Amino acid sequence: MRSDLARLLGGVIVGVVLLAIAIAATLWIDRRERVRHESDVATGGVGARAIPIMTMNGCSGCHTIPGVPGAQGQVGPRLDGSLAGRVYIGGVLANNPENLIRWIRSAREINPRTAMPSTRITEQQARDIAAYLYALR
C-alpha cells in the first residue's frame, strides 16, 4: 500500500513539475514575441530580416552580436541586451529608435572621430537592424 501511494505521489509531483515547466516556457515565448513585435513597431523595421544585412555589411567584424554568425568583434561595443538600456548611442546621441537608425546609417556624419563607418545602407535596412538590436533585451 505504501509503495503504491509513494508511486502515486511521485507521479503527481512529476506532473506538477512538467506543468510548471510548460507554463514557464509558454510565458517566456510569449514575452520574447511581444518584445520582438514592440521593437519592430518602434523602429518601423522587421528584426527578422536583420541578420543577413548585418553579415553583408560587416557589422560582425567589429561587434559581438548575439544570433549573428561570427559576430565576435572586439573593436565596437557589444550589441547585446544592454543596448536597449543604454542612455547614449555612440556616446553622443540619446538612445531612441530614430537616433539609432541615423547612427547605423551615417555614424561619421554625427561624430567624425568615431571608428564606426558610415554604412550608407538604406533606411529600411537600418530600421531592420535597429529592430533586431532593440529586441535583444
Sequence and secondary structure as in RCSB ss.txt:
>XXXX:A:sequence
MRSDLARLLGGVIVGVVLLAIAIAATLWIDRRERVRHESDVATGGVGARAIPIMTMNGCSGCHTIPGVPGAQGQV
GPRLDGSLAGRVYIGGVLANNPENLIRWIRSAREINPRTAMPSTRITEQQARDIAAYLYALR
>XXXX:A:secstr
 HHHHHHHHHHHHHHHHHHHHHHHHHHHHHHHHHHHHHHHHHHTS GGGHHHHHHHTTHHHH B TTSTT B SS
S   STTGGG SEETTTEESSHHHHHHHHHHHHHH TT SS      HHHHHHHHHHHHTT 
